[in-house]
Amino acid sequence: MMVAKQANVAVIPMCSNIAPEDNFTYLTQQLDAIRVERPTLVCLPEAWLAFCANGSDTFNVAKSSDLWIDKIAKLCKEKGIWLSAGTIPIQATSRKYYAASCLFNDQGQLVAQYNKIHLFDADVSDKSKRYRESDFTEAGSQVVVVDSPFGRLGLSVCYDMRFAGLYQVQREQQANILLVPSAFTTVTGKAHWLPLLQARAIETQCFVIAAAQVGLHQNGRETYGHSVIISPWGEVLDDSMLSLQPIQRQLDFTELYDIRHTMPVFKHNRFKSNMI
């Protein structure tokens, strides 16, 4: 396992539309505004590549996922960045896709893929009213924690954050940064976004990086924003609020190691998982 001392991370909020070409162009433009000090981890929101109006349109994008993965890989190599590419729809069956969180390294290699486990089937008092992610999305089943120059990265997506057990397993697998790309609704965001993310950070004693969609989208959805970087103590270190301006920070792992040493909750936990 790599033991990180510092990590240069950047988070790019997005107000993605339905066209992958437009969103990819926007990403390349935003990367020019980021300070790249090798290694740098750039984090994107859920559905950054295509925030479609319905699952059928997203499934059509999934059919060309190989093309987009190749383009993203080349971009990472060109820019010299590691990229947590939010979610990309990848075809899973003849009618469903995975909401796949893909991690690329600075050589353009796809080093990890996490398929969203918890699907958002809920009724919300916003314009959309009814969300049924499972109609077109195939649920994943594998917990993914991967080595990187930034330490051990735990991959998850949006609605996953409501399920603390997932992050306890990631902590057991020695995660020290939790990645949570999201497209939270404004209604649930106002109520639960920060409390949930801070709770995940505090209970696992991990940094949390949550890149978020923000604003009114072409598909009619409205998302909460507030891309954040949170410390292992639960402190919000950076918050983009409703801005599309990227946020960037050098994480100091001395704090993480000190917190885990002085309050060793992982050693005290008497309900460890059997999912490893």
N, C-alpha and C positions, 0 to 999 in steps of 0.2 A: 504494500500500500504506500502511495506517495504521501509524504508528510509536508503539507504546504506551510509556508511562513507568511506569505502575502498572496493576494489574488487581485489582479486588476479586472474589474467587471464593469460592463456597460449595459444599460437597459434601454431599449428603444420602444417607447409607446407607439401604438399605431391606431389609425382609424381606417381599417382596411375596407376596400370595396369588393365587388364581386369578381373583378378581373385580375387573375394572377399576374399578368404582364405589368399592370399598373402598380401592384403591390411590390413586385420584385424590383421595379425601377425605383420606387420610393425607398426601399431598403438600401439599394446601392448608393443613393444620394445621402441618406442618413449616415452611412458608414464613413463618408468623407468628413463628417463632423466629429467623429470619435477619435480620441487620442489612443493610438495603438502602441502599447509597450509589450513586446512579446514576453510571456504569453498574455493575451487578452481574451476574456470570455464575454461574448455579446449575447444578450438574451432577448428573444422576440415573444410576442403574445400568442395565445391560442388563435387559431384560424387566421394567422397573419397573411398567408398566401392567397386565400380566397374566403371571404366572409359572405357566403352565398345566401340567397333568399330561402332556400329549402335544401333538404337532404339530397334530392334528386340531382340538383345542379352541382352540389358538392361531390356527389358520386362521379359525375362526368369529369370533374377535375382530377379525381383519384385515378381515373384511367390513364392519365398522362403523368403520374407521379414520378416515374423513372426519369422523364425529361427534366422535371423541376429539381429533382435530387441531384442530377448531374450539373445543372446550372448553379445550384447552391454550392456544391462541392468546389467547382471552379472558382466561384466568388471568394470562398473562404481561403483558398490557396493564394489567390491574387492579393487579397487584403491582409493575409497573414494572421487570421483570427480563428479562434474556436467559436462555434456558433451553436447555441441552444435554439433550434429553429422552431420555437413555439409548437404548433401542430401543423402537420401536412396531411391531407387525406390520402391514404394509401389503400388501394383495393384489397379487400379481405375475402369476399365471396362474390357470387354473381350479382348480388344486389346490395351488399354492404361494404363499408370502408372502415379502416382503423383511423381514429384520431391519433396520429402518430407524432410523438415528440422525438425529433431526431437531433442527435448531437454529432457535429462535424468538428474535426480537428483542423489545425492550420496548414495541414498538407492536403486538405480536401478529401479526407477519408471520413466515411460515415462510421463512427465508432460505437454508437449505441442507438437503439430505437426502443422507446417505451410506448406501448399502446394503452391509451386511457382506459382505466379499469372501471371507474364509477361513472355511469352515464346519467346525464341530467334529464330526468323525466319528472317534471314538476309543473305546477300551475303557479304563475306569478302575476301580481296585479300591475302589469305594465301593458304596453301596446300589443305585445305578442301573445300574452295571456297563457299560452300553453306551449310547453317545451317537451318534445318526445325524442330525445337524442337516439334512443335505442331503435327507432323505426328504420334508420339508415346506418347507424354506427354499430360495428361489432366490438363488444367489450374485450379489452385485453385481460390477461391473467397473470402476467409475470411482473414481479417487482424488479426494478432496474436501478442499480447503483454502480457507478463506473469510475475507475481511476482516471485522473487527469492531472495536469500541472497545477490545478487549483485545489487538489485534494480529491476526496470522494464526493461525487455528485449524485444526489438522489433525484430521479426524474418523476414528475407527476404533472397533472393537468387540472386546473380550475376546480370542478366539483369534487375532485379527490380530496381537496383540503378539508372537507367536512368529516373525513374519516381518519381519525388520529392513528388508528391501528396501522395504516399503510406507512406512516412516518416512523412509528415505533420499529417496524421491521427494517426500514431504511437505516435507522440509527443503529440497530443491531448489526447491520451490514457495514457499519463504520462510516456512514455518511457524515459530512460536515458542512455541506452546502445543499439546501433543498431548493430545487427549481420548480416554480409553479406558474407557468404561462397560463393566462386566463382571458376570458371574455365575460366578465361578471355583469349581470343586469344592474341597472341603477338602483332598483328597489332592494334587491338582496345585498348589493354592495354597500349602500348606506347603513344597513343594519349589521352586516356580518363580516365584511371584507377584512378590515384591519384586525378585529378581535380574533378571527380564525387564524390569520397568518402569524400574529404575535403569539398565539397559543402554541402553534406548531413549532415556532422558534424556541420558546421557553421550555417546553416539555422535552424537546430533543437536544437542546443546547447546540443548535445549528444556526448558521446564517440562512436566511430565507431571501430568495430573489424572485420577485413576482412581476413579470412583464405583463402589461394589461392593454386591452383594447379600450379606446376612449372616444366618446362622442356619439353623434347621430350618424348611422351608417347608411350606405346606399340601399341596403336590404331592408331598411325600416327599423332595425334594432337600435337600441340606445344602450351604450355600455358605460360602466362606472369610472374607468380610468384608475388613477392613483397607483401607477407602477411604483413599487417600493423595494428597498433593500433594508432588511431588518437584522439586527444583531442577535447573537445567541442569548442575550439577556432580555430580548423582546423590544429593544429600542428601535424606533423607526429612524434609520440613519439618513435615508433619502426618500422623498415622496414627490413624484412628478405632478401630483394633483390632477388637474384637467388639461395639462399641457401635453403637447406632442414633442417637447424638447427632451432629448435623451438625458439620462442621468448616469453618472459614472463615479466609481469609488474604488480606492485601494483598500481591500479588506485586510485587516491585521489579525492573524490567527492566534496571536498571543492572548487576546481576550478570550477566545473560544477555549483554549487549553487551560487558562486560569479558572474559568467558570466551571469547567468539568472537573478540575482538580479540587476546588474548594467546596463544590456542591455535587458530589458524584452520584447524581440521580440514576444514571444507567446501572451502576452497581447495586443500587438500592431497589431497583424495580423487581418486584416479585411476580410479575405477570408477563414474562417474556414470551415471545411468539415461537411457534413451531413451524413457521412458514419458510425459514431459510433453507 
